[in-house]
Amino acid sequence: MTPARLLIPLLISCLTVGLAAAETAKGPALNPADAQPPAQNKVTITVKGEKRVIESNGIPDHKVSKFPNRGNPNAIAEQKYHLEVPANPQPLEAGATGRMMSAWGVALNGVVFDPGTAEVYNDGERSNPWHYEALMSNTEMGTTPRIKTGLGLDQNHGHVQPNGAYHYHGLPTLLVERLSGGEKKMTHVGWAADGFPVYAIYAYTNPADPKSALKVMKSSYRLKTADRGGDGKVSPTGKPDGSFSLDYEYVAGMGDLDAFGGRTGLTPEFPKGTYYYVLTEDYPFIPRKFKGTPDPSFSKQNMDPHANLGGQGGPGAKGGKKGKKGPPPGGLFGGTPPDGPPPEGAPKEGAPK
């Protein structure tokens, strides 16, 4: 029999393996989270009238990989986030429409959920819908010249924007461990930009019965079976393999969650019921759509003024050689460069390609 004092570490170890394994089965291992963040985590979450207000410095409250690293040339820096979500969110019958031009949500530790990437097939225009999947970027990304070694994601499926903003592309492994105590339970991990709560992996088998067994939630997305049918220049060719978000399709009822990555039911924090999202081990990992109306504070334009966009020397890192500047902000915070570094010998921004 396993001694009680050894049970929690054992559960944590199992959870770590489970969270990290599913998304990286086709590529190299994620970078280990074996370094302390550069500053102390600061976050406050308060309800003021009809709004839930999240203010944070964007510094995680868990270990991270060493940044900069081979795939991510940027150093973690404090941010000035002031985010608001509806305290009493209302679902829309058809969900929010239009392209998602905002961060998807924020974790309870004040770190942003940002599942999308700026990296586009063949280094194309960012308006091109063929964006690479971050959790597949640990493998070489087709013909794009910018990504050869992946995006430098760490054990938490996180990495750093050129402005120093650490953010999650998938399950925040060490945050989930801390919040769950290493136990198999329904764990509240954050808020989506539309105000609905976000849980990680587990939920009740019967969403209306909190006494029903817990199960790992599966999304209702799968790889498409038909070839991509691209031209090899603006759009990729070949069989869908998960390298792009467009490689996936939604099949109603195939999994536990709807097209928005959520479901309606009872939760420990909402015993009377609510719509809620679930982060999953399979695509989309972090949802890409909104069931309700996202708050404008999560938009790229509104988040930019709260971000620390300066002070990064060298290739996106503090303390670089004098006279060099980090790349301009990309990804969530706008700009043209992708999350990953340009290849050695690539032309500078603004130079002919």
Secondary structure, 3 states (H helix, E strand, C coil): CCCHHHHHHHHHHHHHHHHHHHHHCCCCCCECCCECCCCCCCEEEEEECCEEEEEECCCCCCCECCCCECCECCCCCCCCEEEEEECCCCCCCCCCCCCCCECCEEECCCCEECCCCCCEHHHCCCCCCCEECHHHCCCCCCCCCCCCCCCCCECCCEEECCCCCEEECCCCHHHHHHHHCCCCCCEEEEEECCCCEEEECEEECCCCCCCCCEEECCCCEEECCCCCCCCCCCCCCCCCCCCEHHHEEECCCCCCCCCCCEEEECCCCCCCCEEEEEECCCCCCCCCCCCCCCCHHHEHHHHHHHCCCCCCECCCCCCCCCCCECCCCCHHHCCCCCCCCCCCCCCCCCCCC
